[in-house]
Amino acid sequence: MDYFAGIIGQERAISLLTKSMDNGNISHAYLFTGPAGVGKMQVAMAFAYSLIQRQDKQSGVYFSENMHPDLFIIEKLENRSLISKEQVTQELEPWLALKPYRAQRRVAIIRDAHLMSMEAANALLKTLEEPPDCALIILISDDDNLLETIVSRCQMVRFFPLAEKDIYDYLLTHGFNEEKAAWAAQLGQGSISRALPFAQEEGLEQIWDTVIAIITDLAQGRRGAIFELSEKIQKAPDLSIKVMETILRDALVVRNSRQQDILLAPEAPELQKLLQGKDQGKIMHALVEIDRLRAYYRRNINSALINTSIGYQLWEALQ
């Protein structure tokens, strides 16, 4: 069975991994790095399945039940903001120390490795320095914040944003109509995980109106909008922030290219006109900071605090 079939837009990574399997040149550790929502976890699972299947012809039965004894997945616990040291030392290490049951290797996948605590990262480093003979570890990271010592002990496999057409086709095959798929694919900016909320959100028009009003108020110097932002976007903070980023990026596009026809949010012409008088450098800095703050939504941090911090970033950029 070809477990890579159906994975879109990551042919380079898939080719590298399949050649490694065909040549028998498998590294003890891989780092899959690139933007969120572009298929890193899918490829990691397909790689693990394919490798184990070559050694265990009955593996499909176990895969169908998500219980193959030679495959282990670590991810952030629902009630925790980071992957803990205990998950590495008390779960991963003892599991890797055992001999494979059915295959020739034990494959461990660490999802969202960028969310490891410093203690967890240092514990993992010891395993990577002296890996068990039969171990294969795959780290999946959205950010470039892993310890250099960890990165240096892994074979890096880079993943890239998906083509807009690939996202559009994906959304069509998952039941979205052409208009919604086209719009969401454009707003997704190369990521299926970014595009899906736009396609799925029924109240998206209201979110757009709310965000446009907030940015307009801030751009006009109404400081109270900083705190109103936190309350108004609380229902869908992550999606609201994506809309904010889209509008701010449009302001930079208009400023640099003067091409109105390539805007992602052409329905806000008055706001775009207002933003043209703002400092481009400040807006670019705000985009970087907002993207950094948005990542905290996945870490069980009080979203109201994140929202307010984002409000201050917008305020500073638009004055």
Secondary structure as UniProt FT lines:
FT   TURN            3..6
FT   HELIX           11..23
FT   STRAND          29..33
FT   TURN            36..37
FT   HELIX           40..55
FT   TURN            57..58
FT   HELIX           59..64
FT   TURN            65..66
FT   TURN            69..70
FT   STRAND          71..74
FT   TURN            78..79
FT   HELIX           85..86
FT   HELIX           87..92
FT   HELIX           93..97
FT   STRAND          106..110
FT   TURN            111..112
FT   HELIX           113..115
FT   HELIX           118..129
FT   TURN            133..134
FT   STRAND          135..141
FT   HELIX           148..151
FT   TURN            152..153
FT   STRAND          155..158
FT   HELIX           164..173
FT   TURN            174..175
FT   HELIX           178..187
FT   TURN            188..190
FT   HELIX           192..200
FT   TURN            202..203
FT   HELIX           204..219
FT   TURN            220..221
FT   TURN            223..224
FT   HELIX           225..232
FT   TURN            233..235
FT   HELIX           237..257
FT   HELIX           260..262
FT   TURN            266..267
FT   HELIX           269..275
FT   TURN            276..277
FT   HELIX           280..294
FT   HELIX           295..299
FT   HELIX           303..318
//
